[in-house]
């Protein structure tokens, strides 16, 4: 009854099923593992952020380059602010309010400059009334303490990656975006100052890239469900095809054949003589009334 399983067609179906289901389960488990890794990384980042607030500040040179372990750590750097290259970073949110960052480059003692976000102000970076509230950077040699951050990318949260910004504004805080703005080298990192001057509000440090519960983490969770659904769909289709073939084989064993047309012949079937059946019987074309000529009618 199940000899159809040995046909080449069913060999192909069985091989596909045996390969597809474990593959889907493996991919679903892998995506679930990626999601769990991001959750663990998020928890570790939260713990590190809490520890960083309490830990003593370290020299900037000891924390570079920025990694997921050093991101958010308190760093200190000494130098002089470059007041001529103070920049505003527009369209940045803080406490559900839109405003802008005030970024000033610190010419450190090692020669390179360090972007320092001195604080955040509410308002529009294009409005003179709002930018007039920006305090001037401290003069002379200063030591700045703040949370170390990695350079932003066009896909970072809150970043305005499009062009068209007026002079004195910056869309992405990174060494790559500053290379054509200032005539000196810039560290591939930045810090957000712990204390802010004037009416500015300190900017809280952001989580390291790839360590938080961002959109990619929930994409991994969605892909997990999709792969498991694919595995169930493959199994469902195999069971459905098997049931249909088994029922057809059972009907054939019981002598049940498909319903035939009247006269014992399937539609389109020819007679033993090789000709199509005659339609001249009752109700056929042979019984159609024939027109008579006027002479015949007489």
C-alpha positions as CSV (number, residue, x, y, z in Angstrom):
1,X,0.0,0.0,0.0
2,X,2.9,2.3,0.7
3,X,5.0,1.3,-2.3
4,X,4.7,4.8,-3.6
5,X,7.3,5.8,-1.0
6,X,9.9,4.0,-3.1
7,X,9.2,6.0,-6.3
8,X,11.8,8.6,-7.4
9,X,9.3,11.4,-6.8
10,X,8.9,10.4,-3.1
11,X,12.6,9.8,-2.7
12,X,13.1,13.4,-3.6
13,X,10.3,14.6,-1.3
14,X,11.6,12.5,1.6
15,X,15.2,13.7,1.1
16,X,14.1,17.3,1.0
17,X,12.0,16.9,4.2
18,X,14.8,15.2,6.1
19,X,17.2,18.0,5.1
20,X,14.9,21.0,5.4
21,X,13.5,20.3,8.9
22,X,16.8,20.0,10.7
23,X,18.1,23.0,8.7
24,X,15.2,25.2,9.8
25,X,15.5,24.1,13.4
26,X,19.2,24.8,13.4
27,X,18.7,28.3,11.9
28,X,15.9,29.1,14.4
29,X,18.1,28.0,17.3
30,X,21.0,30.1,15.9
31,X,18.8,33.2,15.7
32,X,17.5,32.5,19.2
33,X,21.1,32.3,20.4
34,X,21.9,35.7,18.8
35,X,18.9,37.2,20.6
36,X,19.9,35.7,23.9
37,X,23.5,37.0,23.4
38,X,22.2,40.5,22.8
39,X,20.0,40.3,26.0
40,X,23.1,39.1,28.0
41,X,25.2,41.9,26.5
42,X,22.5,44.4,27.3
43,X,22.5,43.3,31.0
44,X,26.3,43.4,31.1
45,X,26.3,46.9,29.6
46,X,23.8,48.0,32.3
47,X,26.0,46.6,35.0
48,X,29.1,48.2,33.5
49,X,27.3,51.5,33.2
50,X,26.4,51.4,36.9
51,X,30.0,50.4,37.8
52,X,31.4,53.1,35.6
53,X,29.5,55.8,37.4
54,X,31.1,54.8,40.7
55,X,34.5,53.9,39.4
56,X,37.3,56.5,39.4
57,X,38.1,58.2,36.1
58,X,41.0,56.9,34.1
59,X,43.3,58.6,31.6
60,X,42.0,58.7,28.1
61,X,45.1,56.9,26.6
62,X,44.5,53.9,28.9
63,X,40.9,53.4,27.5
64,X,41.6,53.7,23.8
65,X,40.7,52.3,21.4
66,X,37.0,52.2,22.4
67,X,35.5,48.7,22.9
68,X,32.3,47.3,24.4
69,X,34.3,47.0,27.6
70,X,35.6,50.6,27.7
71,X,32.6,52.3,26.3
72,X,30.8,54.2,29.0
73,X,33.9,54.3,31.3
74,X,34.8,57.5,32.9
75,X,37.8,59.1,31.2
76,X,39.9,62.2,31.8
77,X,41.7,64.3,29.2
78,X,43.7,67.5,29.6
79,X,44.2,70.3,27.0
80,X,42.7,73.5,25.6
81,X,39.3,74.0,24.1
82,X,39.3,75.2,20.4
83,X,36.6,77.8,20.7
84,X,36.8,78.6,17.0
85,X,35.6,75.1,16.1
86,X,32.7,74.7,18.4
87,X,29.9,72.8,16.7
88,X,26.2,72.1,17.3
89,X,24.7,68.7,16.7
90,X,21.0,69.3,15.8
91,X,17.9,67.2,16.3
92,X,19.1,65.3,19.4
93,X,16.5,64.0,21.9
94,X,16.7,64.1,25.7
95,X,13.8,63.3,28.0
96,X,11.4,63.3,25.0
97,X,12.4,66.8,24.1
98,X,14.3,67.9,20.9
99,X,17.3,70.0,21.1
100,X,21.0,70.0,20.2
101,X,24.4,69.0,21.5
102,X,27.1,71.5,22.1
103,X,30.3,69.9,20.9
104,X,33.8,71.5,21.4
105,X,37.1,70.1,20.4
106,X,39.7,69.7,23.1
107,X,43.3,70.0,21.9
108,X,44.8,67.3,24.1
109,X,48.3,67.3,25.4
110,X,49.2,64.4,23.1
111,X,48.5,66.5,20.0
112,X,45.2,65.1,18.8
113,X,41.8,66.6,19.5
114,X,39.0,65.0,21.4
115,X,35.4,65.8,20.6
116,X,33.7,66.8,23.9
117,X,29.9,67.0,24.1
118,X,29.7,69.7,26.8
119,X,25.9,69.4,27.2
120,X,22.5,69.6,25.6
121,X,20.2,72.5,25.1
122,X,16.5,72.4,24.1
123,X,15.4,74.2,20.9
124,X,16.5,74.5,17.3
125,X,20.1,74.7,16.3
126,X,19.0,77.1,13.5
127,X,17.3,79.6,15.8
128,X,19.5,82.4,17.0
129,X,17.4,82.8,20.2
130,X,18.2,79.2,21.1
131,X,21.9,79.2,20.1
132,X,22.4,82.4,22.0
133,X,22.1,80.3,25.2
134,X,25.3,78.3,24.4
135,X,28.0,79.2,26.9
136,X,31.5,79.8,25.7
137,X,34.0,77.0,26.5
138,X,36.4,77.5,29.5
139,X,39.6,79.2,28.5
140,X,43.1,78.1,29.3
141,X,44.4,74.6,30.2
142,X,41.5,72.4,31.5
143,X,41.0,68.8,32.5
144,X,37.7,67.3,31.3
145,X,36.0,64.2,32.8
146,X,33.3,62.4,31.0
147,X,31.9,59.1,29.7
148,X,33.9,57.6,26.8
149,X,31.9,56.9,23.7
150,X,32.7,55.3,20.4
151,X,32.3,57.2,17.1
152,X,28.8,57.4,15.7
153,X,27.8,55.9,12.4
154,X,25.0,56.9,10.0
155,X,22.8,54.2,11.5
156,X,23.3,55.2,15.1
157,X,20.2,56.4,17.1
158,X,19.4,60.1,16.6
159,X,22.1,60.6,13.9
160,X,21.2,62.9,11.1
161,X,23.1,61.3,8.2
162,X,21.8,63.5,5.4
163,X,23.8,66.4,4.2
164,X,22.8,70.0,3.8
165,X,23.7,71.2,7.3
166,X,24.8,74.8,7.6
167,X,28.2,75.8,8.7
168,X,28.9,75.2,12.4
169,X,26.7,72.1,12.6
170,X,27.6,68.4,12.6
171,X,25.3,65.5,11.9
172,X,27.6,62.6,13.0
173,X,30.0,62.7,15.9
174,X,33.0,60.8,14.5
175,X,36.5,61.4,13.4
176,X,35.5,60.7,9.8
177,X,33.0,63.6,9.8
178,X,35.4,66.0,11.4
179,X,38.4,65.3,9.1
180,X,37.3,68.0,6.7
181,X,36.2,70.4,9.4
182,X,39.3,70.9,11.5
183,X,42.9,71.2,10.3
184,X,44.3,68.7,12.9
185,X,43.9,65.0,13.8
186,X,41.0,63.8,15.9
187,X,40.7,60.8,18.2
188,X,38.3,58.1,17.0
189,X,36.2,58.6,20.1
190,X,34.4,61.3,22.1
191,X,33.3,61.9,25.6
192,X,30.1,63.4,27.1
193,X,31.0,65.6,30.0
194,X,29.8,64.7,33.4
195,X,29.1,68.3,34.4
196,X,27.6,70.9,32.1
197,X,28.1,74.7,32.1
198,X,25.3,77.3,32.2
199,X,21.8,76.1,31.2
200,X,23.1,73.0,29.5
201,X,22.1,69.5,30.6
202,X,24.7,66.7,30.7
203,X,24.2,64.1,28.0
204,X,23.9,60.6,29.4
205,X,26.2,58.0,27.8
206,X,24.7,55.7,25.2
207,X,25.1,51.9,25.1
208,X,27.9,50.5,23.0
209,X,26.9,49.6,19.5
210,X,25.5,46.0,19.2
211,X,25.2,45.6,23.0
212,X,21.6,46.8,23.6
213,X,18.1,45.6,22.8
214,X,17.9,47.5,19.6
215,X,15.9,46.7,16.4
216,X,18.4,44.1,15.3
217,X,17.8,42.1,18.6
218,X,14.1,41.9,17.9
219,X,14.8,41.0,14.3
220,X,16.7,38.0,15.5
221,X,13.7,37.1,17.6
222,X,11.4,37.4,14.6
223,X,13.6,35.3,12.4
224,X,13.6,32.6,15.2
225,X,9.8,32.3,14.9
226,X,10.0,32.3,11.1
227,X,12.4,29.4,10.9
228,X,10.4,27.3,13.3
229,X,7.2,28.1,11.3
230,X,9.1,26.9,8.2
231,X,10.0,23.7,9.8
232,X,6.3,23.1,10.8
233,X,5.1,24.0,7.3
234,X,7.5,21.5,5.7
235,X,6.3,18.7,8.0
236,X,2.6,19.7,7.4
237,X,3.1,19.6,3.6
238,X,4.8,16.2,3.8
239,X,2.0,14.7,5.9
240,X,-0.6,16.2,3.6
241,X,1.0,14.7,0.5
242,X,1.5,11.4,2.2
243,X,-2.2,11.2,3.2
244,X,-3.3,12.0,-0.3
245,X,-1.1,9.3,-1.9
246,X,-2.1,6.8,0.8
247,X,-5.8,7.4,0.1
248,X,-5.3,7.1,-3.6
249,X,-3.4,3.8,-3.2
250,X,-6.1,2.4,-0.9
251,X,-8.9,3.3,-3.4
252,X,-6.9,1.6,-6.1
253,X,-6.5,-1.5,-4.0
254,X,-10.3,-1.6,-3.4
255,X,-11.0,-1.2,-7.1
256,X,-12.4,2.3,-6.8
257,X,-11.7,4.2,-10.0
258,X,-12.3,7.9,-10.8
259,X,-15.9,8.6,-12.0
260,X,-16.4,8.1,-15.7
261,X,-18.6,9.8,-18.2
262,X,-22.0,8.3,-19.3
263,X,-21.7,5.4,-21.7
264,X,-18.7,3.9,-19.8
265,X,-16.1,6.1,-21.5
266,X,-14.3,9.0,-20.1
267,X,-14.7,12.3,-21.9
268,X,-12.5,12.4,-25.0
269,X,-12.0,8.6,-25.0
270,X,-12.2,6.8,-28.4
271,X,-14.1,3.6,-29.3
272,X,-12.3,0.3,-29.8
273,X,-12.4,1.1,-33.6
274,X,-10.4,4.2,-33.0
275,X,-13.3,6.6,-33.7
276,X,-15.0,9.0,-31.4
277,X,-18.4,7.9,-30.1
278,X,-21.5,8.6,-32.3
279,X,-23.5,11.6,-31.1
280,X,-26.5,10.7,-33.3
281,X,-28.4,9.0,-30.5
282,X,-31.4,10.5,-28.8
283,X,-30.7,14.1,-27.9
284,X,-27.7,14.2,-30.2
285,X,-27.0,16.1,-33.4
286,X,-28.7,13.3,-35.4
287,X,-32.1,14.2,-33.9
288,X,-31.9,17.9,-34.7
289,X,-34.8,18.9,-36.9
290,X,-34.0,19.5,-40.5
291,X,-35.3,22.4,-42.6
292,X,-37.3,21.4,-45.7
293,X,-37.4,23.2,-48.9
294,X,-40.8,24.5,-50.1
295,X,-40.8,21.8,-52.8
296,X,-40.3,19.1,-50.3
297,X,-43.0,20.4,-48.2
298,X,-45.4,19.8,-51.0
